[in-house]
Amino acid sequence: MEKLQIDLGEKIYPIYIGSGLLGSLREYLDTADQWVMITDENLDDLYGEPLRQAFAGKTVYKVVIIPGEESKNIDTVTEIIDYMHEIGCTRQSKLLAFGGGVVGDIAGFCASIYMRGIGYIQVPTTLLAQVDSSVGGKTGINITQGKNIMGTFYQPQGVISDVALLRTLPKREFISGLGEVVKYGIIYDYAFFQYIRAHKEKILSLEQSSIAYIIRRCCEIKARIVAQDEKENGLRKILNFGHTIGHALESITNYEKYTHGEAVWIGMYNEILLAQRAGLIKQEYFQELQDFFIDMGIHYDLPGYDTEALLDKMSKDKKNLQGKISFILPVDRGSVVEKHLTREEIRW
C-alpha cells in the first residue's frame, strides 16, 4: 500500500492506494456516531456483502442510487438529506462514498451541506474517480442548463483507492477513465504522457504495477495543483482541459450517449485541434498528440451535432470571462494555457 497526502495548510488528508484495501476498510474509518454509505445499484449487487463485513461493529446505513448522471440532481440530494435527518444523523455522523464520480460528487455535496458540513471519505471504484474526481474536494450536481452548476469545494477526510476494484469495471468505463489519466500527461508532465504511450498495452490489460503507478502519479500531480489553488482561481483551471467541450457534449445529449470520460476524450481531441487552428501549438507536438489519440480508436467527431447548441452550452461555463469562452489549450510538451475565445473563433 502507498500513502500520499493532500496538504492544504489547515486541511491535510491521506490518499491510500493499494490492492485489497476493501477487506481492511474498517481500519481506515475513524470514530463517528454513525455512518451513511452512498453507493449505486450496480456496486451494491457486486460489493454489498463485503462492505457489510467491512463495517462490522459500526452503525452504518446505506443509500443506493440509480447508476449514472441522471441521479446527479437536486432531487437525489434532497432525498439523501431527508433520509439522514430521519435516521438522526448529527454533526458527528459521516458519509462514505463508494462508487465512481457521480456517487462521489453527490456524497461530497451532501456532506458539505448537511448541518453546514460533516465529514466524509471517498472510496472510488472507477479509474476516473481514483485518478481524478475523488481527489481535490470538488463536489457538484447538474441542473437542466448545465453540468456541475450547483456545487461546493469541500475536501474529504481521506481517499481509499483499492486497485482491485477495477477488475469488475466494464472496459468502456476503464477506457473512459484513461482519458483523465492522459489529461495529466498533457497538462503537466510530458514524461508521464510518454509512460502512458509506452505502457498502453499493460495499462489496458490491468497489469497491477502499471495501474498503481498511473493512479499514484495522477494523484501526486493533482495534489500539487490543489495545494497551490484549492478554489480554482488560477493554476487549478488547467485540470479542465477537454472539459469545456466535454461538458457541453454531455449536456446536449442529456447525459445518455457518452460517459463523462468519453466526453472528455472527445473534448481533449477537439481542443487540440482548436489549439492548432489558433496557431498556439507547435506542429510537431500537435502531430504527436493527434497520432496518439487516433491510435486509441475512439471516435472524436463533432460535426454531427448542432454547433450553436454546443456553443450555447459552452457560453454558460463557470470560467468564462466577458462573454468569451474559457479553454485550456496545449501549446508544448507538458504545457497548456488558458485562452478566452469568441464563438466565431471556436466554430468548426
C-alpha positions as CSV (number, residue, x, y, z in Angstrom):
1,M,0.0,0.0,0.0
2,E,1.1,3.6,-0.8
3,K,0.1,6.7,1.1
4,L,0.1,10.3,-0.3
5,Q,-1.1,13.4,1.4
6,I,-3.1,16.4,0.2
7,D,-1.7,19.4,2.1
8,L,-3.9,22.5,2.1
9,G,-2.4,24.1,5.2
10,E,-5.3,23.9,7.6
11,K,-6.6,20.8,5.9
12,I,-4.5,17.7,5.4
13,Y,-5.8,14.3,4.4
14,P,-4.4,11.0,3.2
15,I,-4.8,9.1,-0.1
16,Y,-4.2,5.3,0.2
17,I,-3.5,3.3,-2.9
18,G,-3.2,-0.5,-2.9
19,S,-4.8,-3.8,-3.8
20,G,-7.3,-5.5,-1.4
21,L,-7.9,-2.4,0.7
22,L,-11.6,-3.0,0.8
23,G,-11.1,-6.0,3.0
24,S,-9.5,-3.8,5.7
25,L,-11.7,-0.8,5.1
26,R,-12.6,-0.7,8.8
27,E,-9.1,0.2,9.8
28,Y,-9.4,3.5,7.8
29,L,-12.6,4.6,9.4
30,D,-12.3,6.8,12.5
31,T,-14.9,7.4,15.1
32,A,-18.4,8.6,14.1
33,D,-21.7,8.2,15.9
34,Q,-23.0,6.6,12.6
35,W,-22.0,6.2,9.0
36,V,-24.1,6.6,5.9
37,M,-22.7,4.9,2.8
38,I,-23.8,6.1,-0.6
39,T,-23.4,3.7,-3.5
40,D,-25.3,2.7,-6.6
41,E,-27.3,-0.3,-7.6
42,N,-24.6,-2.0,-9.7
43,L,-22.0,-1.7,-6.9
44,D,-24.4,-2.8,-4.2
45,D,-25.0,-6.0,-6.2
46,L,-21.3,-6.6,-6.5
47,Y,-19.9,-5.5,-3.2
48,G,-22.9,-5.3,-0.8
49,E,-21.7,-8.3,1.3
50,P,-18.0,-7.4,1.5
51,L,-19.0,-3.9,2.5
52,R,-21.3,-5.2,5.2
53,Q,-18.4,-7.2,6.6
54,A,-16.0,-4.3,6.4
55,F,-18.4,-2.2,8.5
56,A,-18.8,-4.9,11.2
57,G,-19.2,-3.4,14.6
58,K,-20.1,0.1,13.4
59,T,-23.5,1.7,13.0
60,V,-24.0,2.1,9.2
61,Y,-26.9,3.0,7.0
62,K,-26.9,2.6,3.2
63,V,-28.4,4.8,0.4
64,V,-28.4,3.1,-3.0
65,I,-29.0,5.3,-6.0
66,I,-29.6,4.6,-9.7
67,P,-26.3,4.5,-11.6
68,G,-25.4,7.3,-14.0
69,E,-25.6,11.0,-14.4
70,E,-29.4,11.0,-14.3
71,S,-29.1,10.6,-10.5
72,K,-26.8,13.7,-10.2
73,N,-29.5,16.2,-9.4
74,I,-31.1,18.1,-6.6
75,D,-33.9,15.6,-6.1
76,T,-31.4,12.9,-5.2
77,V,-29.6,15.2,-2.8
78,T,-32.9,16.2,-1.2
79,E,-33.9,12.5,-0.7
80,I,-30.5,11.7,0.9
81,I,-30.6,14.8,3.2
82,D,-34.2,13.9,4.3
83,Y,-33.1,10.3,5.0
84,M,-30.1,11.4,7.0
85,H,-32.3,13.7,9.1
86,E,-34.9,10.9,9.5
87,I,-32.3,8.4,10.9
88,G,-30.9,11.0,13.3
89,C,-27.6,11.9,11.7
90,T,-25.7,14.6,13.7
91,R,-22.6,16.7,13.1
92,Q,-20.6,13.6,14.4
93,S,-22.1,11.4,11.7
94,K,-20.1,10.8,8.5
95,L,-20.7,9.8,4.9
96,L,-18.8,7.2,2.8
97,A,-18.9,7.5,-1.0
98,F,-18.4,4.0,-2.5
99,G,-18.6,4.5,-6.3
100,G,-17.4,6.5,-9.3
101,G,-17.5,10.2,-10.0
102,V,-21.3,10.5,-9.7
103,V,-21.5,8.9,-6.3
104,G,-18.5,10.8,-5.1
105,D,-19.9,14.2,-6.3
106,I,-23.3,13.6,-4.7
107,A,-21.9,12.3,-1.4
108,G,-19.4,15.1,-1.1
109,F,-22.1,17.7,-1.9
110,C,-24.4,16.2,0.8
111,A,-21.6,16.1,3.3
112,S,-20.9,19.8,2.6
113,I,-24.4,21.0,3.2
114,Y,-25.8,18.7,5.9
115,M,-25.8,20.6,9.2
116,R,-23.4,23.0,7.5
117,G,-20.8,20.3,6.9
118,I,-19.9,16.8,8.2
119,G,-17.0,14.5,7.5
120,Y,-16.9,12.1,4.5
121,I,-14.5,9.6,3.0
122,Q,-14.1,8.7,-0.7
123,V,-13.7,5.0,-1.7
124,P,-13.6,5.4,-5.5
125,T,-14.4,2.3,-7.6
126,T,-13.6,3.6,-11.2
127,L,-10.3,4.6,-12.8
128,L,-11.7,8.1,-13.4
129,A,-12.6,8.5,-9.8
130,Q,-9.4,7.0,-8.5
131,V,-7.2,9.3,-10.6
132,D,-9.3,12.5,-10.6
133,S,-12.7,13.1,-9.2
134,S,-12.2,11.7,-5.7
135,V,-9.2,14.0,-5.0
136,G,-9.4,17.7,-4.6
137,G,-12.7,18.4,-3.0
138,K,-14.9,19.4,-5.9
139,T,-18.5,18.4,-5.4
140,G,-21.4,19.1,-7.7
141,I,-24.7,18.2,-9.2
142,N,-26.3,19.0,-12.6
143,I,-29.2,21.3,-13.5
144,T,-31.1,21.4,-16.8
145,Q,-28.9,24.2,-18.1
146,G,-25.5,22.5,-17.4
147,K,-23.2,20.2,-15.6
148,N,-22.0,20.8,-12.0
149,I,-23.6,24.3,-11.9
150,M,-24.6,23.7,-8.3
151,G,-21.7,22.6,-6.1
152,T,-19.1,23.3,-3.4
153,F,-15.4,22.9,-2.7
154,Y,-15.3,20.5,0.3
155,Q,-12.4,18.2,1.0
156,P,-12.9,14.6,2.1
157,Q,-11.2,13.3,5.2
158,G,-9.5,10.6,3.2
159,V,-9.4,8.7,-0.1
160,I,-9.0,4.9,-0.2
161,S,-8.3,3.6,-3.7
162,D,-8.4,-0.1,-4.0
163,V,-6.9,-1.0,-7.4
164,A,-8.5,-4.5,-7.2
165,L,-12.0,-2.9,-7.6
166,L,-11.0,-2.0,-11.2
167,R,-11.2,-5.7,-12.2
168,T,-15.0,-5.6,-12.2
169,L,-15.1,-2.3,-14.1
170,P,-16.5,-2.7,-17.7
171,K,-13.9,-2.0,-20.4
172,R,-15.9,1.0,-21.6
173,E,-15.7,2.6,-18.2
174,F,-11.9,1.9,-17.9
175,I,-11.2,3.5,-21.3
176,S,-13.3,6.4,-20.2
177,G,-11.2,6.9,-17.1
178,L,-8.0,6.6,-19.1
179,G,-8.8,9.9,-20.7
180,E,-8.4,11.7,-17.4
181,V,-5.0,9.9,-17.0
182,V,-3.8,11.1,-20.4
183,K,-5.0,14.6,-19.4
184,Y,-2.4,14.8,-16.6
185,G,0.4,14.0,-19.0
186,I,-0.6,16.7,-21.5
187,I,-1.3,19.5,-19.0
188,Y,1.6,18.9,-16.6
189,D,4.0,16.0,-17.1
190,Y,5.2,15.1,-20.6
191,A,7.4,12.2,-19.2
192,F,4.1,10.8,-17.8
193,F,2.5,11.0,-21.2
194,Q,5.4,9.1,-22.6
195,Y,5.0,6.5,-19.9
196,I,1.3,6.0,-20.9
197,R,2.2,5.6,-24.6
198,A,5.0,3.1,-23.8
199,H,2.9,1.1,-21.4
200,K,-0.5,1.4,-23.1
201,E,-1.0,-2.4,-23.5
202,K,0.0,-3.2,-19.9
203,I,-2.4,-0.5,-18.7
204,L,-5.3,-1.8,-20.9
205,S,-4.7,-5.3,-19.6
206,L,-4.8,-4.0,-16.0
207,E,-1.3,-5.0,-15.1
208,Q,-1.2,-4.1,-11.4
209,S,2.1,-2.3,-11.1
210,S,1.3,-0.1,-14.2
211,I,-2.2,0.7,-12.9
212,A,-0.9,1.5,-9.4
213,Y,1.7,3.8,-10.9
214,I,-0.7,5.8,-13.1
215,I,-3.1,6.3,-10.2
216,R,-0.3,7.4,-7.9
217,R,1.2,9.8,-10.4
218,C,-2.2,11.4,-11.2
219,C,-2.9,11.9,-7.5
220,E,0.6,13.4,-7.0
221,I,0.0,15.9,-9.8
222,K,-3.4,16.8,-8.6
223,A,-2.2,17.1,-5.0
224,R,0.4,19.6,-6.1
225,I,-2.1,21.6,-8.1
226,V,-4.8,21.7,-5.5
227,A,-2.4,22.6,-2.7
228,Q,-1.5,25.7,-4.7
229,D,-5.0,26.6,-5.8
230,E,-7.8,24.9,-3.9
231,K,-10.7,27.1,-5.2
232,E,-9.7,27.2,-8.9
233,N,-8.7,30.8,-9.1
234,G,-5.6,30.1,-11.2
235,L,-3.4,27.0,-11.7
236,R,-6.2,24.5,-11.0
237,K,-8.0,25.6,-14.1
238,I,-5.6,23.5,-16.2
239,L,-7.4,20.4,-14.9
240,N,-10.3,21.5,-17.1
241,F,-8.5,20.6,-20.4
242,G,-11.1,18.7,-22.5
243,H,-13.9,19.6,-20.2
244,T,-15.3,22.8,-21.9
245,I,-16.3,20.9,-25.0
246,G,-16.8,17.6,-23.0
247,H,-19.3,19.1,-20.5
248,A,-21.3,20.8,-23.4
249,L,-21.4,17.5,-25.3
250,E,-22.7,15.6,-22.2
251,S,-25.4,18.3,-21.7
252,I,-26.8,18.4,-25.2
253,T,-27.0,14.6,-25.3
254,N,-28.8,14.6,-21.9
255,Y,-26.0,12.6,-20.3
256,E,-27.3,9.5,-22.1
257,K,-24.9,8.9,-25.1
258,Y,-21.5,9.3,-23.5
259,T,-19.8,8.6,-20.2
260,H,-18.0,11.6,-18.7
261,G,-14.7,10.1,-19.7
262,E,-15.7,9.6,-23.3
263,A,-16.9,13.2,-23.5
264,V,-13.5,14.3,-22.1
265,W,-11.6,12.2,-24.7
266,I,-13.7,14.0,-27.4
267,G,-13.2,17.3,-25.8
268,M,-9.5,16.9,-25.5
269,Y,-9.1,15.9,-29.1
270,N,-11.2,18.8,-30.4
271,E,-9.4,21.3,-28.1
272,I,-6.1,20.1,-29.5
273,L,-7.5,20.9,-33.0
274,L,-8.6,24.2,-31.7
275,A,-5.1,25.0,-30.4
276,Q,-3.7,24.1,-33.9
277,R,-6.2,26.3,-35.7
278,A,-5.4,29.2,-33.3
279,G,-1.7,28.7,-34.0
280,L,-0.9,28.0,-30.4
281,I,0.6,24.5,-30.5
282,K,3.9,23.5,-32.1
283,Q,3.2,21.4,-35.2
284,E,5.5,18.5,-34.3
285,Y,3.8,18.2,-30.9
286,F,0.3,18.5,-32.5
287,Q,1.1,15.6,-34.8
288,E,2.4,13.6,-31.8
289,L,-0.8,14.1,-29.9
290,Q,-3.1,13.6,-32.9
291,D,-1.3,10.2,-33.7
292,F,-1.8,9.0,-30.1
293,F,-5.5,10.0,-30.0
294,I,-6.2,8.3,-33.3
295,D,-4.3,5.2,-32.2
296,M,-6.7,4.9,-29.3
297,G,-9.5,4.1,-31.7
298,I,-12.0,6.5,-30.2
299,H,-14.5,8.4,-32.4
300,Y,-14.0,12.1,-31.9
301,D,-16.2,13.7,-34.5
302,L,-18.4,16.7,-33.5
303,P,-19.8,17.9,-36.9
304,G,-23.0,15.8,-36.4
305,Y,-24.0,18.0,-33.5
306,D,-25.7,21.3,-33.6
307,T,-22.8,23.8,-33.4
308,E,-25.0,26.5,-32.0
309,A,-26.4,24.3,-29.3
310,L,-22.9,23.3,-28.2
311,L,-21.7,26.9,-28.2
312,D,-24.8,27.9,-26.1
313,K,-23.8,25.3,-23.5
314,M,-20.2,26.4,-23.5
315,S,-21.2,30.0,-23.2
316,K,-22.6,29.2,-19.7
317,D,-19.4,27.7,-18.4
318,K,-18.4,29.0,-14.9
319,K,-14.9,30.0,-16.1
320,N,-15.9,32.3,-18.9
321,L,-14.9,35.9,-19.0
322,Q,-16.5,39.0,-20.6
323,G,-18.6,36.9,-23.0
324,K,-15.7,34.8,-24.1
325,I,-15.5,31.1,-23.6
326,S,-12.6,29.6,-21.4
327,F,-10.5,26.9,-22.9
328,I,-7.3,25.1,-21.6
329,L,-5.2,24.5,-24.7
330,P,-1.9,22.7,-25.2
331,V,1.0,24.7,-26.5
332,D,4.0,22.4,-25.9
333,R,5.0,19.2,-24.2
334,G,3.5,19.3,-20.7
335,S,2.4,22.9,-21.1
336,V,-1.0,24.5,-21.6
337,V,-2.5,28.0,-21.5
338,E,-6.0,29.4,-20.7
339,K,-7.5,31.2,-23.7
340,H,-10.8,33.0,-23.8
341,L,-12.3,32.7,-27.3
342,T,-15.3,34.2,-29.0
343,R,-18.0,32.0,-30.6
344,E,-16.6,32.9,-34.1
345,E,-13.1,31.8,-33.1
346,I,-14.4,28.4,-31.9
347,R,-16.6,27.3,-34.9
348,W,-15.5,24.1,-36.6
